[in-house]
Amino acid sequence: MDFFTAGDEFTEQIRNDHSMDYAEIVTKIRNGDPDDFLGGYSVMKLEGWPRLLSDATDVLSLGWTGTAKNLASGGKFGT
């Protein structure tokens, strides 16, 4: 059995993942303050047009280019 605590590598990776923005947004919605909904993850702000072109290529190739990126990067990129 593994135990994870604040500061260990796994916990910090999860804490810094952009998917945690979703958890923060849900909390803000539940608290009911619409001014708190600004900010968070944005593909255009962080990755820009190259990311959109890459995603479009993946869709048009029926996932082949995403799979190729996945294999070439050892699972770090792609689908």
N, CA, C and O atoms as a CHARMM CRD file, in Angstrom:
* protein
*
  316
    1    1 MET  N      0.84300  -1.16200   0.00000 PROA 1      0.00000
    2    1 MET  CA     0.00000   0.00000   0.00000 PROA 1      0.00000
    3    1 MET  C      0.90200   1.24200   0.00000 PROA 1      0.00000
    4    1 MET  O      1.88200   1.30900   0.74100 PROA 1      0.00000
    5    2 ASP  N      0.55800   2.20800  -0.83100 PROA 2      0.00000
    6    2 ASP  CA     1.32300   3.45100  -0.90900 PROA 2      0.00000
    7    2 ASP  C      0.58300   4.56900  -0.19200 PROA 2      0.00000
    8    2 ASP  O     -0.64300   4.65800  -0.24800 PROA 2      0.00000
    9    3 PHE  N      1.34200   5.41100   0.47600 PROA 3      0.00000
   10    3 PHE  CA     0.79100   6.58600   1.13900 PROA 3      0.00000
   11    3 PHE  C      1.45300   7.81400   0.54200 PROA 3      0.00000
   12    3 PHE  O      2.67600   7.87200   0.41500 PROA 3      0.00000
   13    4 PHE  N      0.64500   8.79000   0.18000 PROA 4      0.00000
   14    4 PHE  CA     1.15300  10.01500  -0.42400 PROA 4      0.00000
   15    4 PHE  C      0.83100  11.18200   0.49000 PROA 4      0.00000
   16    4 PHE  O     -0.26200  11.26800   1.05000 PROA 4      0.00000
   17    5 THR  N      1.79000  12.07400   0.63500 PROA 5      0.00000
   18    5 THR  CA     1.61500  13.22900   1.50500 PROA 5      0.00000
   19    5 THR  C      2.00500  14.49300   0.76500 PROA 5      0.00000
   20    5 THR  O      2.63200  14.43200  -0.29300 PROA 5      0.00000
   21    6 ALA  N      1.63600  15.63700   1.31900 PROA 6      0.00000
   22    6 ALA  CA     1.99500  16.92200   0.71500 PROA 6      0.00000
   23    6 ALA  C      3.51300  17.00600   0.57200 PROA 6      0.00000
   24    6 ALA  O      4.26300  16.71800   1.50500 PROA 6      0.00000
   25    7 GLY  N      3.93600  17.40300  -0.60600 PROA 7      0.00000
   26    7 GLY  CA     5.35900  17.58000  -0.85300 PROA 7      0.00000
   27    7 GLY  C      6.01600  16.41700  -1.56700 PROA 7      0.00000
   28    7 GLY  O      7.09300  16.58900  -2.13700 PROA 7      0.00000
   29    8 ASP  N      5.40000  15.21900  -1.55900 PROA 8      0.00000
   30    8 ASP  CA     6.05100  14.12700  -2.28400 PROA 8      0.00000
   31    8 ASP  C      5.84800  14.31200  -3.78700 PROA 8      0.00000
   32    8 ASP  O      4.96100  15.05400  -4.21000 PROA 8      0.00000
   33    9 GLU  N      6.65900  13.64600  -4.58200 PROA 9      0.00000
   34    9 GLU  CA     6.68900  13.89200  -6.03000 PROA 9      0.00000
   35    9 GLU  C      5.33500  13.64500  -6.69500 PROA 9      0.00000
   36    9 GLU  O      4.89000  14.45900  -7.50400 PROA 9      0.00000
   37   10 PHE  N      4.67500  12.53100  -6.36300 PROA 10     0.00000
   38   10 PHE  CA     3.40000  12.20600  -6.99400 PROA 10     0.00000
   39   10 PHE  C      2.32800  13.24200  -6.65900 PROA 10     0.00000
   40   10 PHE  O      1.60200  13.69800  -7.54200 PROA 10     0.00000
   41   11 THR  N      2.23400  13.60700  -5.39100 PROA 11     0.00000
   42   11 THR  CA     1.23400  14.59500  -4.97100 PROA 11     0.00000
   43   11 THR  C      1.46100  15.92600  -5.66900 PROA 11     0.00000
   44   11 THR  O      0.50500  16.56700  -6.10500 PROA 11     0.00000
   45   12 GLU  N      2.70300  16.34500  -5.78000 PROA 12     0.00000
   46   12 GLU  CA     3.00700  17.62200  -6.42900 PROA 12     0.00000
   47   12 GLU  C      2.70300  17.58700  -7.92400 PROA 12     0.00000
   48   12 GLU  O      2.26500  18.59100  -8.48600 PROA 12     0.00000
   49   13 GLN  N      2.92900  16.44700  -8.57400 PROA 13     0.00000
   50   13 GLN  CA     2.59000  16.33800  -9.99200 PROA 13     0.00000
   51   13 GLN  C      1.08800  16.49600 -10.19400 PROA 13     0.00000
   52   13 GLN  O      0.65200  17.19100 -11.11200 PROA 13     0.00000
   53   14 ILE  N      0.30600  15.85900  -9.34700 PROA 14     0.00000
   54   14 ILE  CA    -1.14900  15.98800  -9.45000 PROA 14     0.00000
   55   14 ILE  C     -1.57700  17.40900  -9.14100 PROA 14     0.00000
   56   14 ILE  O     -2.40600  17.98000  -9.85000 PROA 14     0.00000
   57   15 ARG  N     -1.01900  17.98200  -8.08800 PROA 15     0.00000
   58   15 ARG  CA    -1.38800  19.34100  -7.68300 PROA 15     0.00000
   59   15 ARG  C     -1.10800  20.34300  -8.80600 PROA 15     0.00000
   60   15 ARG  O     -1.86700  21.29800  -8.97200 PROA 15     0.00000
   61   16 ASN  N     -0.04800  20.14800  -9.57100 PROA 16     0.00000
   62   16 ASN  CA     0.34100  21.09200 -10.61900 PROA 16     0.00000
   63   16 ASN  C     -0.25100  20.76600 -11.98100 PROA 16     0.00000
   64   16 ASN  O     -0.02200  21.51100 -12.93400 PROA 16     0.00000
   65   17 ASP  N     -1.00700  19.67700 -12.10500 PROA 17     0.00000
   66   17 ASP  CA    -1.61400  19.30600 -13.37500 PROA 17     0.00000
   67   17 ASP  C     -2.76300  20.26000 -13.70100 PROA 17     0.00000
   68   17 ASP  O     -3.49800  20.68300 -12.80900 PROA 17     0.00000
   69   18 HSD  N     -2.91200  20.59800 -14.98900 PROA 18     0.00000
   70   18 HSD  CA    -3.95600  21.54700 -15.38100 PROA 18     0.00000
   71   18 HSD  C     -5.35400  21.01900 -15.09100 PROA 18     0.00000
   72   18 HSD  O     -6.29800  21.80500 -15.00600 PROA 18     0.00000
   73   19 SER  N     -5.51200  19.69900 -14.93600 PROA 19     0.00000
   74   19 SER  CA    -6.84100  19.16100 -14.63100 PROA 19     0.00000
   75   19 SER  C     -7.32600  19.59300 -13.25400 PROA 19     0.00000
   76   19 SER  O     -8.52300  19.52600 -12.97300 PROA 19     0.00000
   77   20 MET  N     -6.42500  20.03100 -12.40200 PROA 20     0.00000
   78   20 MET  CA    -6.82700  20.51900 -11.07700 PROA 20     0.00000
   79   20 MET  C     -7.59000  21.83100 -11.19700 PROA 20     0.00000
   80   20 MET  O     -8.31700  22.20400 -10.27700 PROA 20     0.00000
   81   21 ASP  N     -7.43800  22.54200 -12.32500 PROA 21     0.00000
   82   21 ASP  CA    -8.23000  23.75600 -12.55700 PROA 21     0.00000
   83   21 ASP  C     -9.71400  23.42800 -12.49500 PROA 21     0.00000
   84   21 ASP  O    -10.50900  24.21900 -11.98700 PROA 21     0.00000
   85   22 TYR  N    -10.09000  22.25700 -13.01600 PROA 22     0.00000
   86   22 TYR  CA   -11.49300  21.85200 -13.00700 PROA 22     0.00000
   87   22 TYR  C    -12.01700  21.76000 -11.57100 PROA 22     0.00000
   88   22 TYR  O    -13.10800  22.24500 -11.27000 PROA 22     0.00000
   89   23 ALA  N    -11.23500  21.13600 -10.69200 PROA 23     0.00000
   90   23 ALA  CA   -11.65600  21.00700  -9.29200 PROA 23     0.00000
   91   23 ALA  C    -11.80800  22.37800  -8.64700 PROA 23     0.00000
   92   23 ALA  O    -12.73500  22.59900  -7.86900 PROA 23     0.00000
   93   24 GLU  N    -10.90900  23.29400  -8.96400 PROA 24     0.00000
   94   24 GLU  CA   -10.99600  24.64400  -8.41600 PROA 24     0.00000
   95   24 GLU  C    -12.22200  25.37500  -8.95200 PROA 24     0.00000
   96   24 GLU  O    -12.88900  26.09200  -8.20500 PROA 24     0.00000
   97   25 ILE  N    -12.52600  25.20300 -10.23500 PROA 25     0.00000
   98   25 ILE  CA   -13.68900  25.86100 -10.83200 PROA 25     0.00000
   99   25 ILE  C    -14.97700  25.33700 -10.20800 PROA 25     0.00000
  100   25 ILE  O    -15.88900  26.10900  -9.91300 PROA 25     0.00000
  101   26 VAL  N    -15.04700  24.01600 -10.00800 PROA 26     0.00000
  102   26 VAL  CA   -16.24100  23.42900  -9.38500 PROA 26     0.00000
  103   26 VAL  C    -16.45000  24.01700  -7.99100 PROA 26     0.00000
  104   26 VAL  O    -17.57700  24.33800  -7.61300 PROA 26     0.00000
  105   27 THR  N    -15.37500  24.15800  -7.23400 PROA 27     0.00000
  106   27 THR  CA   -15.47600  24.74300  -5.89300 PROA 27     0.00000
  107   27 THR  C    -15.98100  26.18100  -5.97300 PROA 27     0.00000
  108   27 THR  O    -16.82500  26.58500  -5.17300 PROA 27     0.00000
  109   28 LYS  N    -15.47300  26.95300  -6.93100 PROA 28     0.00000
  110   28 LYS  CA   -15.90700  28.34700  -7.08500 PROA 28     0.00000
  111   28 LYS  C    -17.37900  28.42800  -7.47800 PROA 28     0.00000
  112   28 LYS  O    -18.10700  29.29600  -6.99800 PROA 28     0.00000
  113   29 ILE  N    -17.81500  27.52300  -8.35200 PROA 29     0.00000
  114   29 ILE  CA   -19.22500  27.51100  -8.74900 PROA 29     0.00000
  115   29 ILE  C    -20.10300  27.19300  -7.54300 PROA 29     0.00000
  116   29 ILE  O    -21.13500  27.83000  -7.33000 PROA 29     0.00000
  117   30 ARG  N    -19.69100  26.21100  -6.76300 PROA 30     0.00000
  118   30 ARG  CA   -20.47400  25.83900  -5.57900 PROA 30     0.00000
  119   30 ARG  C    -20.54300  26.97400  -4.57000 PROA 30     0.00000
  120   30 ARG  O    -21.54300  27.12600  -3.86800 PROA 30     0.00000
  121   31 ASN  N    -19.47800  27.77400  -4.49600 PROA 31     0.00000
  122   31 ASN  CA   -19.47200  28.91100  -3.57600 PROA 31     0.00000
  123   31 ASN  C    -20.32200  30.06700  -4.09800 PROA 31     0.00000
  124   31 ASN  O    -20.70500  30.94700  -3.32700 PROA 31     0.00000
  125   32 GLY  N    -20.62300  30.07200  -5.40400 PROA 32     0.00000
  126   32 GLY  CA   -21.55300  31.02500  -5.98200 PROA 32     0.00000
  127   32 GLY  C    -21.01400  32.40100  -6.31100 PROA 32     0.00000
  128   32 GLY  O    -21.80600  33.33200  -6.45600 PROA 32     0.00000
  129   33 ASP  N    -19.70700  32.57900  -6.43600 PROA 33     0.00000
  130   33 ASP  CA   -19.15300  33.88800  -6.76800 PROA 33     0.00000
  131   33 ASP  C    -18.69100  33.89600  -8.22800 PROA 33     0.00000
  132   33 ASP  O    -17.61800  33.37200  -8.52700 PROA 33     0.00000
  133   34 PRO  N    -19.48100  34.48200  -9.15100 PROA 34     0.00000
  134   34 PRO  CA   -19.12500  34.45700 -10.57700 PROA 34     0.00000
  135   34 PRO  C    -17.83200  35.19700 -10.89600 PROA 34     0.00000
  136   34 PRO  O    -17.22800  34.94100 -11.93700 PROA 34     0.00000
  137   35 ASP  N    -17.39000  36.10300 -10.03700 PROA 35     0.00000
  138   35 ASP  CA   -16.13100  36.79900 -10.29300 PROA 35     0.00000
  139   35 ASP  C    -14.93200  35.86300 -10.15900 PROA 35     0.00000
  140   35 ASP  O    -13.84600  36.16800 -10.65200 PROA 35     0.00000
  141   36 ASP  N    -15.12700  34.72800  -9.49500 PROA 36     0.00000
  142   36 ASP  CA   -14.04200  33.75900  -9.32200 PROA 36     0.00000
  143   36 ASP  C    -13.86800  32.83400 -10.51400 PROA 36     0.00000
  144   36 ASP  O    -12.95000  32.01400 -10.51900 PROA 36     0.00000
  145   37 PHE  N    -14.72800  32.94200 -11.53300 PROA 37     0.00000
  146   37 PHE  CA   -14.66600  32.00200 -12.63700 PROA 37     0.00000
  147   37 PHE  C    -13.61200  32.37200 -13.67800 PROA 37     0.00000
  148   37 PHE  O    -13.38400  31.60200 -14.61100 PROA 37     0.00000
  149   38 LEU  N    -12.97900  33.50300 -13.54800 PROA 38     0.00000
  150   38 LEU  CA   -11.99100  33.93600 -14.52200 PROA 38     0.00000
  151   38 LEU  C    -10.67100  33.21000 -14.30400 PROA 38     0.00000
  152   38 LEU  O    -10.35100  32.81600 -13.18300 PROA 38     0.00000
  153   39 GLY  N     -9.90800  33.03500 -15.37300 PROA 39     0.00000
  154   39 GLY  CA    -8.60300  32.40200 -15.26800 PROA 39     0.00000
  155   39 GLY  C     -8.70700  30.91900 -15.54900 PROA 39     0.00000
  156   39 GLY  O     -9.70400  30.45200 -16.10000 PROA 39     0.00000
  157   40 GLY  N     -7.68100  30.17900 -15.17200 PROA 40     0.00000
  158   40 GLY  CA    -7.67100  28.73700 -15.38500 PROA 40     0.00000
  159   40 GLY  C     -6.96500  28.35900 -16.66200 PROA 40     0.00000
  160   40 GLY  O     -6.28500  29.18000 -17.27800 PROA 40     0.00000
  161   41 TYR  N     -7.12600  27.12700 -17.05300 PROA 41     0.00000
  162   41 TYR  CA    -6.43400  26.56500 -18.20500 PROA 41     0.00000
  163   41 TYR  C     -6.98400  27.11900 -19.51500 PROA 41     0.00000
  164   41 TYR  O     -8.19700  27.22200 -19.69500 PROA 41     0.00000
  165   42 SER  N     -6.10800  27.46400 -20.40100 PROA 42     0.00000
  166   42 SER  CA    -6.48700  27.94000 -21.72900 PROA 42     0.00000
  167   42 SER  C     -5.46300  27.43200 -22.73900 PROA 42     0.00000
  168   42 SER  O     -4.28100  27.76800 -22.65900 PROA 42     0.00000
  169   43 VAL  N     -5.92300  26.62000 -23.69100 PROA 43     0.00000
  170   43 VAL  CA    -5.02400  26.10300 -24.71700 PROA 43     0.00000
  171   43 VAL  C     -4.38300  27.24800 -25.48700 PROA 43     0.00000
  172   43 VAL  O     -3.18400  27.21800 -25.76500 PROA 43     0.00000
  173   44 MET  N     -5.18100  28.26200 -25.83300 PROA 44     0.00000
  174   44 MET  CA    -4.64100  29.36900 -26.61900 PROA 44     0.00000
  175   44 MET  C     -3.60000  30.16500 -25.83900 PROA 44     0.00000
  176   44 MET  O     -2.60700  30.61200 -26.41200 PROA 44     0.00000
  177   45 LYS  N     -3.81600  30.34600 -24.54200 PROA 45     0.00000
  178   45 LYS  CA    -2.87500  31.12400 -23.74500 PROA 45     0.00000
  179   45 LYS  C     -1.57500  30.35200 -23.52700 PROA 45     0.00000
  180   45 LYS  O     -0.49100  30.93100 -23.59700 PROA 45     0.00000
  181   46 LEU  N     -1.67600  29.06400 -23.26800 PROA 46     0.00000
  182   46 LEU  CA    -0.49000  28.28900 -22.92600 PROA 46     0.00000
  183   46 LEU  C      0.21400  27.67500 -24.12500 PROA 46     0.00000
  184   46 LEU  O      1.44300  27.59800 -24.14600 PROA 46     0.00000
  185   47 GLU  N     -0.55200  27.23500 -25.13000 PROA 47     0.00000
  186   47 GLU  CA     0.06100  26.50800 -26.23300 PROA 47     0.00000
  187   47 GLU  C     -0.17100  27.13900 -27.59500 PROA 47     0.00000
  188   47 GLU  O      0.60600  26.89800 -28.51900 PROA 47     0.00000
  189   48 GLY  N     -1.20600  27.93100 -27.74300 PROA 48     0.00000
  190   48 GLY  CA    -1.43500  28.69200 -28.96300 PROA 48     0.00000
  191   48 GLY  C     -1.86900  27.88300 -30.16900 PROA 48     0.00000
  192   48 GLY  O     -2.29700  26.73400 -30.05800 PROA 48     0.00000
  193   49 TRP  N     -1.74600  28.52500 -31.33700 PROA 49     0.00000
  194   49 TRP  CA    -2.19800  27.93200 -32.59300 PROA 49     0.00000
  195   49 TRP  C     -1.51300  26.62000 -32.94300 PROA 49     0.00000
  196   49 TRP  O     -2.16500  25.74100 -33.50600 PROA 49     0.00000
  197   50 PRO  N     -0.22300  26.44100 -32.63700 PROA 50     0.00000
  198   50 PRO  CA     0.39600  25.15300 -32.98300 PROA 50     0.00000
  199   50 PRO  C     -0.34000  23.96700 -32.35500 PROA 50     0.00000
  200   50 PRO  O     -0.43600  22.90600 -32.97100 PROA 50     0.00000
  201   51 ARG  N     -0.84900  24.13500 -31.15900 PROA 51     0.00000
  202   51 ARG  CA    -1.59000  23.04400 -30.51400 PROA 51     0.00000
  203   51 ARG  C     -2.88800  22.76000 -31.27000 PROA 51     0.00000
  204   51 ARG  O     -3.24700  21.59900 -31.46400 PROA 51     0.00000
  205   52 LEU  N     -3.59000  23.80200 -31.69500 PROA 52     0.00000
  206   52 LEU  CA    -4.82600  23.59700 -32.44200 PROA 52     0.00000
  207   52 LEU  C     -4.55900  22.90300 -33.77400 PROA 52     0.00000
  208   52 LEU  O     -5.32100  22.02700 -34.18400 PROA 52     0.00000
  209   53 LEU  N     -3.48700  23.28900 -34.44400 PROA 53     0.00000
  210   53 LEU  CA    -3.12400  22.64500 -35.70900 PROA 53     0.00000
  211   53 LEU  C     -2.75200  21.18300 -35.48000 PROA 53     0.00000
  212   53 LEU  O     -3.11400  20.31200 -36.27100 PROA 53     0.00000
  213   54 SER  N     -2.03100  20.92200 -34.39800 PROA 54     0.00000
  214   54 SER  CA    -1.65700  19.55200 -34.06500 PROA 54     0.00000
  215   54 SER  C     -2.89800  18.70400 -33.79600 PROA 54     0.00000
  216   54 SER  O     -2.99400  17.57200 -34.27000 PROA 54     0.00000
  217   55 ASP  N     -3.84100  19.24800 -33.04100 PROA 55     0.00000
  218   55 ASP  CA    -5.07500  18.51700 -32.74400 PROA 55     0.00000
  219   55 ASP  C     -5.89000  18.27500 -34.01600 PROA 55     0.00000
  220   55 ASP  O     -6.45600  17.19600 -34.19300 PROA 55     0.00000
  221   56 ALA  N     -5.95000  19.27500 -34.90200 PROA 56     0.00000
  222   56 ALA  CA    -6.68400  19.12100 -36.15700 PROA 56     0.00000
  223   56 ALA  C     -6.05100  18.02300 -37.01600 PROA 56     0.00000
  224   56 ALA  O     -6.75700  17.23000 -37.63800 PROA 56     0.00000
  225   57 THR  N     -4.72700  17.98400 -37.04500 PROA 57     0.00000
  226   57 THR  CA    -4.02300  16.94700 -37.79700 PROA 57     0.00000
  227   57 THR  C     -4.33800  15.56700 -37.22100 PROA 57     0.00000
  228   57 THR  O     -4.54100  14.60900 -37.96700 PROA 57     0.00000
  229   58 ASP  N     -4.37800  15.47200 -35.90900 PROA 58     0.00000
  230   58 ASP  CA    -4.71500  14.19600 -35.27400 PROA 58     0.00000
  231   58 ASP  C     -6.11200  13.73100 -35.66400 PROA 58     0.00000
  232   58 ASP  O     -6.32400  12.54900 -35.93500 PROA 58     0.00000
  233   59 VAL  N     -7.06000  14.65600 -35.69300 PROA 59     0.00000
  234   59 VAL  CA    -8.44000  14.30800 -36.05400 PROA 59     0.00000
  235   59 VAL  C     -8.51400  13.89100 -37.52500 PROA 59     0.00000
  236   59 VAL  O     -9.11600  12.86800 -37.85300 PROA 59     0.00000
  237   60 LEU  N     -7.90000  14.68400 -38.40800 PROA 60     0.00000
  238   60 LEU  CA    -7.96700  14.39600 -39.84200 PROA 60     0.00000
  239   60 LEU  C     -7.27300  13.09000 -40.20800 PROA 60     0.00000
  240   60 LEU  O     -7.64900  12.44500 -41.18700 PROA 60     0.00000
  241   61 SER  N     -6.26400  12.69300 -39.43300 PROA 61     0.00000
  242   61 SER  CA    -5.55500  11.43700 -39.72200 PROA 61     0.00000
  243   61 SER  C     -6.16700  10.25900 -38.95600 PROA 61     0.00000
  244   61 SER  O     -5.58800   9.17400 -38.90200 PROA 61     0.00000
  245   62 LEU  N     -7.34300  10.49000 -38.36600 PROA 62     0.00000
  246   62 LEU  CA    -8.04000   9.46400 -37.57900 PROA 62     0.00000
  247   62 LEU  C     -7.17900   8.93800 -36.43000 PROA 62     0.00000
  248   62 LEU  O     -7.24100   7.76200 -36.07300 PROA 62     0.00000
  249   63 GLY  N     -6.38100   9.83300 -35.86500 PROA 63     0.00000
  250   63 GLY  CA    -5.57900   9.49600 -34.69500 PROA 63     0.00000
  251   63 GLY  C     -4.18900   8.98100 -34.98600 PROA 63     0.00000
  252   63 GLY  O     -3.40700   8.77600 -34.05700 PROA 63     0.00000
  253   64 TRP  N     -3.84900   8.76200 -36.26200 PROA 64     0.00000
  254   64 TRP  CA    -2.54600   8.20700 -36.58700 PROA 64     0.00000
  255   64 TRP  C     -1.40400   9.10500 -36.12700 PROA 64     0.00000
  256   64 TRP  O     -0.43300   8.61700 -35.54800 PROA 64     0.00000
  257   65 THR  N     -1.50500  10.40900 -36.37400 PROA 65     0.00000
  258   65 THR  CA    -0.40500  11.30900 -35.98800 PROA 65     0.00000
  259   65 THR  C     -0.29100  11.39600 -34.46400 PROA 65     0.00000
  260   65 THR  O      0.81500  11.49800 -33.93200 PROA 65     0.00000
  261   66 GLY  N     -1.41500  11.35700 -33.76400 PROA 66     0.00000
  262   66 GLY  CA    -1.37200  11.36600 -32.29800 PROA 66     0.00000
  263   66 GLY  C     -0.70800  10.11700 -31.75500 PROA 66     0.00000
  264   66 GLY  O      0.07200  10.17800 -30.80400 PROA 66     0.00000
  265   67 THR  N     -1.02300   8.97700 -32.36600 PROA 67     0.00000
  266   67 THR  CA    -0.40100   7.71300 -31.95300 PROA 67     0.00000
  267   67 THR  C      1.09600   7.74300 -32.22400 PROA 67     0.00000
  268   67 THR  O      1.88800   7.27100 -31.40800 PROA 67     0.00000
  269   68 ALA  N      1.48600   8.29900 -33.37200 PROA 68     0.00000
  270   68 ALA  CA     2.90600   8.40700 -33.70900 PROA 68     0.00000
  271   68 ALA  C      3.64100   9.29500 -32.70100 PROA 68     0.00000
  272   68 ALA  O      4.75800   8.98000 -32.29300 PROA 68     0.00000
  273   69 LYS  N      3.00400  10.41900 -32.29700 PROA 69     0.00000
  274   69 LYS  CA     3.62100  11.29800 -31.29000 PROA 69     0.00000
  275   69 LYS  C      3.75200  10.57300 -29.95800 PROA 69     0.00000
  276   69 LYS  O      4.74900  10.73100 -29.25300 PROA 69     0.00000
  277   70 ASN  N      2.74700   9.78200 -29.61900 PROA 70     0.00000
  278   70 ASN  CA     2.77500   9.02900 -28.37600 PROA 70     0.00000
  279   70 ASN  C      3.92300   8.03800 -28.36800 PROA 70     0.00000
  280   70 ASN  O      4.66700   7.95900 -27.39100 PROA 70     0.00000
  281   71 LEU  N      4.07400   7.28100 -29.44500 PROA 71     0.00000
  282   71 LEU  CA     5.15300   6.29100 -29.52200 PROA 71     0.00000
  283   71 LEU  C      6.52800   6.96200 -29.52300 PROA 71     0.00000
  284   71 LEU  O      7.45100   6.48900 -28.85900 PROA 71     0.00000
  285   72 ALA  N      6.66300   8.05800 -30.26500 PROA 72     0.00000
  286   72 ALA  CA     7.95200   8.73600 -30.37200 PROA 72     0.00000
  287   72 ALA  C      8.38100   9.39100 -29.05700 PROA 72     0.00000
  288   72 ALA  O      9.57600   9.51100 -28.78500 PROA 72     0.00000
  289   73 SER  N      7.41000   9.81500 -28.24000 PROA 73     0.00000
  290   73 SER  CA     7.75600  10.50900 -26.99200 PROA 73     0.00000
  291   73 SER  C      7.66500   9.60900 -25.75500 PROA 73     0.00000
  292   73 SER  O      7.80500  10.08200 -24.62700 PROA 73     0.00000
  293   74 GLY  N      7.43300   8.32100 -25.96900 PROA 74     0.00000
  294   74 GLY  CA     7.32100   7.41600 -24.82800 PROA 74     0.00000
  295   74 GLY  C      6.08200   7.67600 -23.99900 PROA 74     0.00000
  296   74 GLY  O      6.07200   7.39800 -22.79900 PROA 74     0.00000
  297   75 GLY  N      5.02800   8.20700 -24.61800 PROA 75     0.00000
  298   75 GLY  CA     3.76500   8.45900 -23.91000 PROA 75     0.00000
  299   75 GLY  C      3.59100   9.85100 -23.37800 PROA 75     0.00000
  300   75 GLY  O      2.54500  10.15800 -22.80500 PROA 75     0.00000
  301   76 LYS  N      4.58600  10.72000 -23.54600 PROA 76     0.00000
  302   76 LYS  CA     4.49200  12.07000 -23.01400 PROA 76     0.00000
  303   76 LYS  C      3.55700  12.96100 -23.84900 PROA 76     0.00000
  304   76 LYS  O      2.87400  13.82700 -23.30300 PROA 76     0.00000
  305   77 PHE  N      3.53100  12.74600 -25.15700 PROA 77     0.00000
  306   77 PHE  CA     2.69000  13.55000 -26.04600 PROA 77     0.00000
  307   77 PHE  C      1.80800  12.63000 -26.87600 PROA 77     0.00000
  308   77 PHE  O      2.05500  11.42600 -26.94200 PROA 77     0.00000
  309   78 GLY  N      0.78400  13.18700 -27.50900 PROA 78     0.00000
  310   78 GLY  CA    -0.08000  12.43600 -28.39400 PROA 78     0.00000
  311   78 GLY  C     -1.28500  11.87700 -27.68600 PROA 78     0.00000
  312   78 GLY  O     -1.58700  12.25900 -26.55500 PROA 78     0.00000
  313   79 THR  N     -1.97400  10.97100 -28.35300 PROA 79     0.00000
  314   79 THR  CA    -3.19000  10.38700 -27.81200 PROA 79     0.00000
  315   79 THR  C     -2.97300   8.98100 -27.33500 PROA 79     0.00000
  316   79 THR  O     -3.90600   8.34400 -26.84700 PROA 79     0.00000
